[in-house]
Amino acid sequence: MTKINMLLFSELTLAFISMLKPLAHKLLIVEDDEQLRQSLADAMATRGFRVITAASVAEGLIQIELQIELNGPAFAIVDLRLPDGCGLTVVEALKRRRPDARIVIQTGYGNIATAVSAAKVGAVDYLTKPAAPDEIVSVLLTPEGCKSEAPEHPMTANRMRWEHIQNIYQAYGRNLSEAARRLTMHRRTLQRVLAKGTPR
């Protein structure tokens, strides 16, 4: 066997082995806001997840069918309200195909009814978006039947509001006008909040 053939054989073997590895950290993100979706995808990829994205219920269902034969996705982050329907449809479909999947619902419309509905179809938790990536990871990786660890120094309400504003501001490329629109704030109000700095 020539060196070229040996090299080719080696590369093909490595590629085949990598295909056989269980994709335990494959993560499906279903979010219709393109910038938030990409921002979250990048953040989760840096935390070790293999990310697949979808922008609607229909795309989410297609990705589940495409990926399920490849031992994934084992995790999902799904927006509750999507252009073509409810994110709970995606949760139900993934849990049918992969009962052990760990799924978090993200919503800007959180309430008790939402939490109950999400739990009934198999979501492990629901978070108000945009949730911090580390908070999402903590929820996704907490073993079944256990609660994710509470932070050692929980944030005050003012700090939580600040973090939410900062997440939106960063997600929209530090575009003040677009961030203000998304936060339903006046542009000058947002400017003042940002200028004050981090609250305690």
Phi, psi and omega in degrees: 000129181288165179299322180295317179294321179296319179295317179297317179298318180297315181295319179294321179296314179297320179297319180294317179298318181297329178291332183276346181294134178295132182269069187296335183250028176286131187234128175261126176247122178245107185208127184278339178281113188301315183291318177295320179299314181291320179298316179291320179299316179297317181296319181286328177296321179291345179260015171098004180270148171265109193264135171238139182238157176213151185251002183202171175301312182301314179295322178298317180294321178297315181297323178299315181293322180291322188268339189298328179288345181258026177063047179189174353280143179271345182225153177209146171237119188234128175289141182290313183255119181236159186303328184250017178151200184259136180299338180297336176297320178292318179301312180300316182295317180293319180293329176294317183278329180218089185301336182273002181298142177255121189231134175245132174268132174251135181206148172265007186235038186295136173201178184298319181298320178297315181299317180296314180298317180297317180294322182298324182267359171114004177288142181279337180191167170227142185233145176285131183266152002273120179283151178294138181306320181294327177293318179297314180300317180301317180292315183296323186264000177288129182302151179306133177087355179248158176262144177295148184296136175287146179297147181296322178236086183301146182283147173286168179299320179296321180291321178297318178298316179299314180298319179298314178298316180296319179300316179294314181302315180289320182298331180257033172061033180059029176275107187299316183295315181291320179296318179297320179296315180294327181272358185052047177239155172289144183304318181291325178297314178298319180300317179295318179299315180294325182290335181290336182087183186287124177282162178274000000 
